[in-house]
Amino acid sequence: MSESPANSVTLRFLAAPMDVGHSGSVDAGTVLEWVDKAAYAAAVGWAKSYCVTAYVGNIHFADPVNSGDMVEVTSTIVYTGRSSMHIHTVVSSHDPKGGPETMHSQCMVIFVAVGPDGKPIPVPQFEPKTPGEIEARDHALARIEVREQIVNAMNAQEYTDAGTAERVTLRFMASPTDVNWGGKVHGGIVMKWIDEAAYVCASRYCGKDTVAVFSGGVRFYRPLLIGHVVEVEARLVYTGAKGMHIAVHVRSGDPKTKDMNLTTYCLTVMVARDETGTAVPIPAWIPVSDEDRKLHAHARELLEIRGRAPGNRLPDHLLKDAGN
């Protein structure tokens, strides 16, 4: 960990061969795990208490991270609510033998401080002082309404067994090696599971190896406990020109019962790439059932909501549909 301002933490990781996925570069799930760890370090350093991941905002995976790269993840608190901390996180990497540093991805992570009883507790308020801090605070505030619209749309959407699209479910038990500092499953581990399930679903659909290029609205509803049965369900809901939009639900429950509770939900966009790393077109998915059409419309709604966020734009295929 490097020296940083009081509201910022930088962690460094050396990308290892075991971090490399099917694409030949580091899996998006591993990058998300690093993001969660750095944001957690910033949150607990600020709150001086245990903190839990509540939300991970839109993250685009641009250039690949390769085995042997030195990766830096800088997490900076830019806004605080009563018990929440909005943490802007930037991932960059470089060859430790030399070469320029590349900015690979950035996102907003929200942590909530909790007390011994697991309930939210107040955190010290962050007061921006420099023009850069004020701009970062204002950017975080401007995205709150859009994030609430995304969360509400995701919460309102129902998923049933009537869909016909590609769908996979991974099942396993949360093991002690998945534990975080609070005795629960680490949020970064959950996001790694999400990436794995999305990979299987997308690759089965298109018949090629796939990689994540975007993960949006990762919402953590409740903690996932060690020893619980875990189900990670990934379902295709929409295709663009090249992207496969995969809705992922994570559920868990005590193996002594049949009850499974939703713990995490998000939407991941996967693409297939050729040998040069260029994204290639994939077959368009045509909705068949009423459930298919509802989920297809839901995915387009999320794209349109995100397109209204400051600094964002609609994908090219939706701009064509709109006649722009």
C-alpha positions as CSV (number, residue, x, y, z in Angstrom):
1,M,0.0,0.0,0.0
2,S,1.4,3.4,-1.0
3,E,1.3,6.7,0.8
4,S,-1.9,8.5,-0.1
5,P,-4.1,11.4,1.2
6,A,-6.3,10.6,4.2
7,N,-9.3,9.9,1.9
8,S,-7.4,7.7,-0.6
9,V,-5.7,4.3,-0.6
10,T,-3.6,2.7,-3.3
11,L,-3.0,-1.1,-3.4
12,R,-0.6,-2.8,-5.7
13,F,-0.9,-6.3,-7.1
14,L,1.4,-8.3,-9.3
15,A,-0.8,-10.1,-11.8
16,A,0.1,-13.8,-11.5
17,P,-0.3,-16.7,-14.1
18,M,-3.2,-18.1,-12.0
19,D,-5.1,-14.8,-12.5
20,V,-5.2,-15.4,-16.3
21,G,-8.5,-16.6,-17.8
22,H,-9.6,-18.2,-21.0
23,S,-8.9,-14.9,-22.9
24,G,-5.2,-15.1,-22.1
25,S,-5.4,-12.0,-19.9
26,V,-6.5,-11.4,-16.3
27,D,-10.2,-12.2,-15.8
28,A,-12.5,-9.3,-15.1
29,G,-13.6,-11.1,-11.9
30,T,-10.1,-10.8,-10.5
31,V,-9.9,-7.1,-11.4
32,L,-13.2,-6.6,-9.6
33,E,-11.9,-8.5,-6.5
34,W,-8.9,-6.1,-6.5
35,V,-11.3,-3.1,-6.8
36,D,-13.3,-4.3,-3.8
37,K,-10.2,-4.8,-1.7
38,A,-8.9,-1.3,-2.4
39,A,-12.2,0.3,-1.8
40,Y,-12.7,-1.6,1.4
41,A,-9.3,-0.4,2.6
42,A,-10.3,3.2,1.9
43,A,-13.7,2.8,3.6
44,V,-12.4,1.2,6.8
45,G,-9.6,3.7,7.0
46,W,-12.1,6.5,6.9
47,A,-14.9,5.1,9.0
48,K,-12.6,3.3,11.6
49,S,-15.1,0.5,11.6
50,Y,-16.0,-2.6,9.7
51,C,-17.7,-1.8,6.3
52,V,-19.7,-3.8,3.8
53,T,-20.0,-3.4,0.0
54,A,-23.4,-2.0,-1.0
55,Y,-23.0,-1.2,-4.6
56,V,-20.4,-1.3,-7.4
57,G,-21.2,1.1,-10.3
58,N,-20.6,0.8,-14.0
59,I,-17.2,-0.4,-14.8
60,H,-15.8,-0.7,-18.3
61,F,-12.9,-3.1,-19.0
62,A,-10.8,-1.4,-21.6
63,D,-7.3,-2.7,-22.2
64,P,-6.4,-6.2,-20.9
65,V,-4.3,-6.8,-17.8
66,N,-1.6,-9.3,-18.6
67,S,0.3,-11.8,-16.4
68,G,3.3,-10.1,-14.9
69,D,1.8,-6.6,-15.0
70,M,2.1,-4.5,-11.9
71,V,-1.5,-3.4,-11.1
72,E,-2.3,-0.3,-9.1
73,V,-5.8,0.2,-7.7
74,T,-6.4,3.7,-6.2
75,S,-9.6,4.2,-4.2
76,T,-10.6,7.7,-3.2
77,I,-13.5,8.8,-1.1
78,V,-15.3,11.6,-2.9
79,Y,-18.6,11.8,-1.1
80,T,-20.1,10.6,2.2
81,G,-23.7,10.1,3.3
82,R,-24.8,9.4,6.8
83,S,-23.3,5.9,6.9
84,S,-22.2,5.5,3.3
85,M,-18.9,6.3,1.5
86,H,-18.8,6.8,-2.3
87,I,-15.4,5.7,-3.5
88,H,-14.0,6.5,-6.9
89,T,-11.7,3.6,-7.9
90,V,-9.2,3.6,-10.8
91,V,-7.3,0.5,-12.0
92,S,-4.1,1.0,-13.9
93,S,-1.1,-1.3,-14.8
94,H,2.3,-1.3,-16.3
95,D,5.1,-3.7,-17.1
96,P,7.4,-3.6,-14.1
97,K,10.4,-3.8,-16.4
98,G,9.4,-0.5,-17.9
99,G,6.8,1.1,-20.1
100,P,4.0,3.6,-19.8
101,E,1.2,3.2,-17.3
102,T,-2.3,2.5,-18.8
103,M,-5.6,3.4,-17.3
104,H,-7.7,0.2,-17.6
105,S,-11.0,1.0,-15.8
106,Q,-12.7,3.1,-13.2
107,C,-15.9,2.9,-11.3
108,M,-17.7,4.1,-8.2
109,V,-18.0,1.7,-5.2
110,I,-20.3,2.4,-2.3
111,F,-19.5,1.0,1.2
112,V,-21.6,1.3,4.3
113,A,-20.1,1.3,7.8
114,V,-21.7,-1.1,10.3
115,G,-21.4,-1.6,14.0
116,P,-21.1,-4.9,16.0
117,D,-24.8,-5.5,15.5
118,G,-24.5,-5.3,11.7
119,K,-26.5,-2.1,11.5
120,P,-25.3,1.1,9.7
121,I,-23.5,3.6,11.8
122,P,-22.5,7.2,11.1
123,V,-19.2,8.0,9.4
124,P,-17.1,11.2,9.5
125,Q,-18.3,13.6,6.8
126,F,-15.9,14.3,3.9
127,E,-15.6,18.0,3.0
128,P,-14.0,18.6,-0.4
129,K,-11.5,21.4,-0.5
130,T,-9.6,21.4,-3.8
131,P,-11.3,22.1,-7.2
132,G,-10.6,18.5,-8.1
133,E,-12.3,17.2,-4.9
134,I,-15.3,19.4,-5.5
135,E,-15.6,18.2,-9.1
136,A,-15.4,14.6,-8.0
137,R,-18.0,15.2,-5.3
138,D,-20.3,16.8,-7.8
139,H,-19.8,14.0,-10.3
140,A,-20.8,11.5,-7.6
141,L,-23.9,13.5,-6.7
142,A,-25.0,13.8,-10.3
143,R,-25.0,10.0,-10.7
144,I,-27.1,9.3,-7.6
145,E,-30.4,9.8,-9.3
146,V,-29.4,7.7,-12.3
147,R,-28.2,4.9,-10.0
148,E,-31.5,5.0,-8.1
149,Q,-33.4,4.7,-11.4
150,I,-31.2,1.7,-12.4
151,V,-31.7,0.0,-9.0
152,N,-35.5,0.6,-9.1
153,A,-35.7,-0.8,-12.6
154,M,-33.7,-3.9,-11.6
155,N,-35.7,-4.5,-8.5
156,A,-39.0,-4.2,-10.4
157,Q,-38.1,-6.8,-13.0
158,E,-39.3,-10.3,-12.5
159,Y,-37.4,-13.4,-13.7
160,T,-39.4,-16.7,-14.2
161,D,-38.7,-20.1,-15.8
162,A,-40.7,-19.1,-18.9
163,G,-37.7,-17.6,-20.7
164,T,-36.1,-19.5,-23.6
165,A,-32.7,-17.7,-23.7
166,E,-29.4,-19.3,-22.8
167,R,-29.2,-19.8,-19.0
168,V,-26.7,-21.5,-16.6
169,T,-26.6,-21.9,-12.9
170,L,-23.4,-22.6,-11.0
171,R,-23.8,-24.3,-7.5
172,F,-21.2,-24.7,-4.7
173,M,-20.7,-24.0,-1.0
174,A,-19.1,-20.9,0.3
175,S,-15.8,-22.0,1.8
176,P,-13.6,-20.6,4.6
177,T,-11.1,-19.4,1.9
178,D,-13.8,-16.9,0.7
179,V,-14.1,-15.1,4.0
180,N,-13.7,-11.4,4.5
181,W,-12.6,-9.5,7.6
182,G,-16.1,-9.6,9.0
183,G,-16.5,-13.3,8.7
184,K,-18.8,-13.2,5.7
185,V,-18.0,-13.9,2.0
186,H,-15.8,-11.2,0.5
187,G,-17.7,-9.0,-2.0
188,G,-14.8,-9.3,-4.4
189,I,-15.2,-13.1,-4.4
190,V,-18.9,-12.7,-5.2
191,M,-18.1,-10.5,-8.2
192,K,-15.6,-13.1,-9.4
193,W,-18.3,-15.8,-9.3
194,I,-20.5,-13.4,-11.3
195,D,-17.9,-13.1,-13.9
196,E,-17.4,-16.9,-14.1
197,A,-21.1,-17.5,-14.6
198,A,-21.5,-14.8,-17.2
199,Y,-18.6,-16.3,-19.1
200,V,-20.2,-19.8,-19.2
201,C,-23.5,-18.4,-20.3
202,A,-22.1,-16.1,-23.0
203,S,-19.7,-18.7,-24.3
204,R,-22.4,-21.3,-24.6
205,Y,-24.6,-18.9,-26.5
206,C,-22.0,-17.8,-29.1
207,G,-19.8,-20.9,-29.1
208,K,-16.6,-18.9,-28.5
209,D,-14.4,-17.8,-25.6
210,T,-15.8,-14.5,-24.2
211,V,-14.6,-11.7,-21.9
212,A,-16.4,-9.1,-19.9
213,V,-16.3,-5.5,-21.2
214,F,-18.7,-4.0,-18.8
215,S,-20.4,-4.8,-15.4
216,G,-23.1,-2.5,-14.2
217,G,-25.2,-2.0,-11.1
218,V,-23.7,-4.7,-8.9
219,R,-26.1,-4.5,-6.0
220,F,-25.4,-6.3,-2.7
221,Y,-28.7,-7.0,-0.8
222,R,-27.5,-9.1,2.1
223,P,-24.4,-10.8,3.3
224,L,-23.5,-14.3,2.1
225,L,-22.4,-16.6,4.9
226,I,-19.5,-19.1,5.0
227,G,-20.9,-22.7,4.7
228,H,-24.0,-21.6,2.8
229,V,-25.0,-23.1,-0.5
230,V,-24.5,-20.6,-3.3
231,E,-26.4,-20.4,-6.6
232,V,-25.1,-18.1,-9.3
233,E,-27.6,-17.9,-12.2
234,A,-26.6,-16.2,-15.4
235,R,-29.2,-15.6,-18.2
236,L,-28.9,-13.9,-21.6
237,V,-31.4,-11.0,-21.8
238,Y,-30.2,-9.0,-24.8
239,T,-27.7,-8.8,-27.6
240,G,-26.3,-5.8,-29.4
241,A,-24.1,-5.8,-32.5
242,K,-21.3,-7.6,-30.5
243,G,-22.3,-7.5,-26.8
244,M,-24.2,-10.2,-25.0
245,H,-26.0,-8.8,-22.0
246,I,-26.1,-11.3,-19.1
247,A,-28.3,-10.8,-16.0
248,V,-26.7,-12.5,-13.0
249,H,-28.4,-13.3,-9.7
250,V,-26.6,-14.7,-6.7
251,R,-28.6,-16.6,-4.1
252,S,-27.5,-18.4,-1.0
253,G,-29.0,-20.3,1.9
254,D,-28.4,-22.7,4.8
255,P,-27.8,-26.2,3.4
256,K,-30.1,-27.6,6.2
257,T,-33.0,-25.8,4.6
258,K,-34.4,-25.3,1.1
259,D,-34.6,-21.5,1.5
260,M,-32.5,-19.4,-0.9
261,N,-32.2,-15.6,-0.6
262,L,-31.1,-13.2,-3.2
263,T,-27.8,-11.6,-2.1
264,T,-26.4,-9.9,-5.3
265,Y,-27.6,-8.9,-8.7
266,C,-26.0,-7.2,-11.7
267,L,-25.9,-7.0,-15.5
268,T,-22.6,-7.9,-17.3
269,V,-21.8,-7.4,-21.0
270,M,-19.6,-10.0,-22.6
271,V,-18.0,-10.1,-26.1
272,A,-16.3,-12.7,-28.2
273,R,-12.9,-11.8,-29.5
274,D,-10.7,-13.0,-32.4
275,E,-7.0,-13.9,-32.1
276,T,-6.1,-10.2,-32.4
277,G,-8.3,-9.4,-29.4
278,T,-10.9,-7.6,-31.6
279,A,-14.5,-8.0,-30.6
280,V,-16.4,-9.9,-33.3
281,P,-20.1,-9.9,-34.2
282,I,-22.3,-12.5,-32.5
283,P,-25.7,-14.0,-33.5
284,A,-28.6,-11.8,-32.6
285,W,-30.9,-13.2,-30.0
286,I,-34.5,-13.0,-31.0
287,P,-37.0,-13.0,-28.0
288,V,-39.6,-15.8,-28.3
289,S,-41.8,-15.9,-25.2
290,D,-43.5,-13.1,-23.3
291,E,-40.8,-13.5,-20.6
292,D,-38.1,-13.1,-23.3
293,R,-39.6,-9.9,-24.6
294,K,-40.0,-8.4,-21.1
295,L,-36.3,-9.1,-20.3
296,H,-35.2,-7.8,-23.7
297,A,-37.2,-4.5,-23.0
298,H,-35.7,-4.4,-19.5
299,A,-32.1,-4.6,-20.8
300,R,-32.8,-1.8,-23.3
301,E,-34.3,0.3,-20.5
302,L,-31.2,0.0,-18.5
303,L,-29.1,1.0,-21.5
304,E,-31.2,4.1,-22.0
305,I,-31.0,5.0,-18.3
306,R,-27.2,4.7,-18.2
307,G,-27.1,6.7,-21.4
308,R,-28.6,9.7,-19.5
309,A,-25.8,9.7,-16.9
310,P,-23.3,12.6,-17.0
311,G,-20.6,11.7,-19.5
312,N,-22.4,8.7,-20.9
313,R,-24.0,8.0,-24.3
314,L,-26.2,5.4,-25.9
315,P,-24.6,2.5,-27.6
316,D,-24.2,2.9,-31.3
317,H,-26.9,0.3,-32.2
318,L,-29.4,2.2,-30.1
319,L,-28.4,5.5,-31.6
320,K,-29.1,4.0,-35.0
321,D,-32.5,2.8,-33.8
322,A,-33.3,6.3,-32.6
323,G,-32.3,7.8,-36.0
324,N,-29.3,9.7,-34.6
